[in-house]
């Protein structure tokens, strides 16, 4: 992911879904269950900070044993 595409650092749920390769419905379920990446709710409009998406992906990443 490279943030140059999103100059203000915010992406909508519609833009986020393909970045994470999930549906908008999955994002909605994650929000209701307090799972998934952090999000902003601005008067009912959902946004994700691009930096938060990258951090969340790093957090859930699995690194196989090298040995």
N, C-alpha and C positions, 0 to 999 in steps of 0.2 A: 504494500500500500504506500502510496506517496501522496502527501497532503497538498501538493501543488494544484490539484484539481479543485480543491475546496478552500478558496482563499480565506474565508472567515473561520475555517476550522469546524463548522457545523454541517451535519448532513441530516436529512430527513429519514424517517423510518423507511420510506420507499427507496431511498438511495442506499441505506444501510443494508437492507435485506440481501441484495445481490453481492455486496462486498463480503458478507459473512456466509453467503451461499445458503441462506435460509429464507423462508417466506415471511411476509409481513405479519402473518398470523402467528408464526413462531415467536417473532419479536414481541407481539402483543401478549402472548401467554407468558413469556419470560418476564415482562414488566409486571404483570399481575402477580406472579409468583416470587417477585423480587429476585429474579435470576438474570443471567445475561449481563451485557455491558451496562454501565451507568448511562442514564439518559436525563434529558431536561424536558419538563412539561411546561410549556409556555402557553397558558390559557387554552389547554386542550391540544395544542400542537406539539408533537413529539420530535425532539432533536437529539442527536448523538454528537458528542465532541469526537472528532477524528482521532485526537490523541488518546482519548479514553478507549476507543475501539482497538487501537494498537496495543495499549497496555493490557486490556482484557485478553486479547489474543495471546500475548506473551504469558500471561498468568495461567491460562488453561493449556498451554502447549505441553506436550509430552515429549521428553527427550529419552530415547532408548538407551539402555546400558551399552557402554562401549566395550564391555569386557567379557 
